[in-house]
């Protein structure tokens, strides 16, 4: 079961990385096209800024999820580094559990928020697309972050129980 969860975690991270690269390329492409259209043809793309900002939010959220998976978030880690190996992994598992609860809570609040009637009716200013499509990125990214955090907790527990030897 442990290996399956870690394999799913790795696969999910690879898919997120591809998504982030594609979305970043999309932002760059849209903005370069916008510059050319605006300054060379005097015909700006009216929706370019709105879509680019939405894509930037997606890149930020899924990039943050990748940082959770790779354990590269900014941390104050002088205490875990000072502890022996078993105590360090025990502390990291407990702190990871606190983070997991927080991530699940935010994901739950996000799902509740996008399911509200007033949010479902909101439309984009220039695209007139329902905004809840875009807002779905928040709870989805936090749910994926929670999965990555669960996998990290299991890795710490795996080391703690000595199953990795």
Buried (B, 14 or more C-beta within 10 A) or exposed (E): EEEEBBEEBEEBBEEBBEBBEEBBEBBEEBBEEBEEBEEEEEEEBEBBBBBBEBBEBBBBBBBBBBBBBEEEEEEEEEEBEEEEEEEBBBBBBEBBBEBBEBBBEBBBEBBEBBEEEEBEEEEBEEBEBBBBEBBBBBBBBBBBBBBBBBBBBBBBBBBBEEEEE
